Amino acid sequence: MKNIFVITIVALFFTGFISVSGASGKIPEPSTEKNTLLAGKFLVNVNSTGKMSGANRDYTANIRIDIKDVQTDKVLFFYTQNGGWFITNDLSGGNYVIENLFIEYKEGRSTYRITLNGPYNLALVEGNVNNIGEIQIDVGNSRYSHSPSDFAALKNDFKNQFSDSRWNSYTWNDIPFR
């Protein structure tokens, strides 16, 4: 189990309900100004029992992803959609770093926040679909692990779910998530 990230779990007790917005099933289409796509899926399994064999929660929507542009030091914030989809054409070709993943989930009247601290380097190729694949993250009481990216599964899922998208005719560039 590789522990690059520091896991911080904070429990907040409150009675309010947090609304979770999801994907509308639409993705941004390519344009002259925005012809580069970053696509992936984050599938998070949270196990508060401490036994990774008996998982008790899966989270995919509203995972916040902080990405820093290496050249400008500007940090942009993105959120996963339903099904764990992370799709954006708001980044052009260049070097980026995923600095943090913020996972928030409710259990009873408690809200738990898990912060996974990077860095994960991304070298995006201009004019391509940059594929970080499907990434399974398993979180236990004080540890986490993540499975290597599955690039072929992500590309196949994308083509099936977004079959009318013009991005399907673009060259796909696989970027290992390490």
Protein Blocks (a to p, Z undefined) as FASTA:
>chain_A
ZZfbccdddddddfbdcdddddehiacdddfklmcccdddddddddfkopaklccbdcfe
hpacddddfklopacdddddehhiacdfkbccdddddfbdcddddehjbccddddddddd
ddddehiacdebjadddddfkbccdddddfklmmmmmmmmmmmbmklmpccdddddZZ
